[in-house]
Amino acid sequence: QVQLVESGGGLEQVGGSLRLSCVASGSIIFYLTTMNWYRQAPGNQRELVARITPYSNTNYTDSVKGRFTISRDNRKNTVYLQMNTPKPDDTGVYYCTLRTPFAVEFWGQGTQVTVSS
């Protein structure tokens, strides 16, 4: 079994910064996994925000490019999402996911991010 625990959410003002963390544990070889951050705002569908591959290639949704950075520390089984200059539209529950080489995906419980103007 795999467990993912997110942290770092909270209330932030426009122009501030937040760093989300997600620690993975369980029966995994972390450096072989693809890690994702999704978010879901009230009334909206869940969307993929950022992805980092085992080779540390990254992808971002257009609305966060240049503001958010995803990174990973394989020694700590941890993935991060650095959120700079957040906007009110970035408000939502942020979920970390882990995708194994066999395409099995695990989800964390989510962390709330609220950006106030």
Residue pairs with C-beta under 8 A, 6 or more apart in sequence:
1 26
1 27
2 24
2 25
2 26
2 27
2 28
2 98
2 106
3 24
3 25
3 26
3 106
4 22
4 23
4 24
4 96
4 97
4 98
4 106
4 107
4 108
4 109
5 22
5 23
5 25
5 108
5 109
6 20
6 21
6 22
6 94
6 95
6 96
6 108
6 109
6 110
6 111
7 20
7 21
7 22
7 23
7 111
8 18
8 19
8 20
8 21
8 111
9 18
9 20
9 94
9 111
9 112
9 113
10 18
10 112
10 113
10 114
11 114
11 115
11 116
12 18
12 83
12 86
12 113
12 114
12 115
12 116
13 115
13 116
13 117
14 85
14 86
14 87
14 88
14 115
14 116
14 117
15 85
15 86
16 85
16 86
17 82
17 83
17 84
17 85
17 86
18 82
18 83
18 86
18 113
19 80
19 81
19 82
19 83
20 37
20 80
20 81
20 83
20 94
20 96
20 111
20 113
21 78
21 79
21 80
22 35
22 37
22 78
22 79
22 80
22 81
22 96
22 108
23 76
23 77
23 78
24 30
24 33
24 35
24 77
24 78
24 79
24 98
25 77
28 77
28 98
28 100
30 74
30 77
31 54
31 74
32 54
32 100
32 101
33 54
33 98
33 99
33 100
33 101
34 51
34 52
34 53
34 54
34 98
34 99
35 51
35 52
35 70
35 72
35 79
35 96
35 97
35 98
35 99
36 48
36 49
36 50
36 51
36 52
36 96
36 97
36 98
36 99
37 48
37 49
37 50
37 51
37 70
37 79
37 81
37 94
37 95
37 96
37 97
38 46
38 47
38 48
38 49
38 94
38 95
38 97
39 46
39 47
39 49
39 90
39 92
39 93
39 94
39 95
39 113
40 46
40 47
40 92
40 93
40 95
40 110
41 89
41 91
41 92
42 92
44 92
46 95
47 61
48 61
49 60
49 61
49 64
49 68
49 81
49 94
50 58
50 59
50 60
50 61
50 64
50 68
50 69
50 70
50 81
51 58
51 59
51 60
51 70
52 58
52 70
52 71
52 72
52 79
56 71
56 72
58 69
58 70
60 68
60 70
63 89
64 83
64 90
67 83
67 84
67 85
67 86
68 81
68 82
68 83
68 84
69 80
69 81
69 82
69 84
70 79
70 80
70 81
70 82
71 79
71 80
71 82
72 78
72 79
72 80
73 79
73 80
79 96
81 94
83 90
83 113
86 113
86 115
87 115
88 115
88 116
88 117
89 115
90 113
90 115
91 113
91 114
91 115
92 112
92 113
93 110
93 111
93 112
93 113
94 110
94 111
94 112
94 113
95 107
95 108
95 109
95 110
96 107
96 108
97 105
97 106
97 107
97 108
98 105
98 106
99 105
99 106
